[in-house]
């Protein structure tokens, strides 16, 4: 069961992506599973995939950031 802190962490990470200057990052989903923050969705470049990961890393609170974002060419 998720705690309020867990939900807030996923929400905070989603808000970081939603406020990105890169439109593709705004549509990504963030899930929190055990000790991981998981990124889901798709972007058009590996650069944007990396940007998403780096955007949420500072607020991950020691959790592993797992990037499941697909790159669509």
C-alpha positions as CSV (number, residue, x, y, z in Angstrom):
1,X,0.0,0.0,0.0
2,X,1.3,3.5,-0.9
3,X,1.7,6.0,1.8
4,X,1.0,9.7,1.5
5,X,4.7,10.4,1.2
6,X,5.0,7.9,-1.7
7,X,2.1,9.5,-3.5
8,X,3.5,12.9,-3.0
9,X,6.9,11.8,-4.4
10,X,5.3,10.5,-7.6
11,X,3.1,13.6,-7.9
12,X,6.1,15.9,-7.4
13,X,8.1,14.1,-10.1
14,X,5.1,14.3,-12.4
15,X,4.9,18.1,-11.7
16,X,8.5,18.5,-12.6
17,X,7.9,16.9,-15.9
18,X,4.7,18.8,-16.5
19,X,6.5,22.1,-16.0
20,X,9.3,21.2,-18.5
21,X,10.0,23.4,-21.4
22,X,10.1,20.3,-23.6
23,X,6.5,19.5,-24.5
24,X,7.1,15.7,-24.9
25,X,8.2,15.4,-21.2
26,X,4.9,16.8,-20.1
27,X,3.0,13.7,-21.2
28,X,5.2,11.1,-19.4
29,X,3.9,9.2,-16.4
30,X,5.7,8.6,-13.1
31,X,4.9,5.6,-11.0
32,X,6.5,4.6,-7.6
33,X,7.1,1.0,-7.0
34,X,9.0,-0.2,-3.8
35,X,12.3,1.7,-4.0
36,X,11.9,2.9,-7.6
37,X,10.5,5.9,-9.4
38,X,9.5,4.6,-12.8
39,X,9.2,6.8,-15.9
40,X,6.7,5.6,-18.6
41,X,5.7,7.0,-22.0
42,X,7.4,7.8,-25.3
43,X,9.6,10.6,-26.7
44,X,11.2,11.2,-30.1
45,X,14.9,11.2,-29.0
46,X,17.2,9.5,-26.6
47,X,18.2,13.1,-25.5
48,X,14.6,13.7,-24.3
49,X,14.6,10.3,-22.6
50,X,17.7,11.4,-20.7
51,X,16.3,14.8,-19.9
52,X,13.3,13.2,-18.3
53,X,15.4,11.0,-16.1
54,X,17.7,13.9,-15.1
55,X,14.7,16.1,-14.3
56,X,13.3,13.8,-11.7
57,X,16.6,12.5,-10.3
58,X,17.0,15.4,-7.8
59,X,13.7,14.8,-6.1
60,X,13.9,11.0,-6.1
61,X,14.9,11.0,-2.4
62,X,17.4,8.2,-2.8
63,X,15.0,6.0,-4.8
64,X,16.3,4.4,-8.0
65,X,15.0,6.1,-11.2
66,X,14.1,3.5,-13.7
67,X,13.5,4.9,-17.2
68,X,11.0,2.8,-19.2
69,X,10.4,5.6,-21.7
70,X,10.3,4.4,-25.3
71,X,12.1,6.3,-28.1
72,X,9.9,6.6,-31.2
73,X,11.9,7.5,-34.3
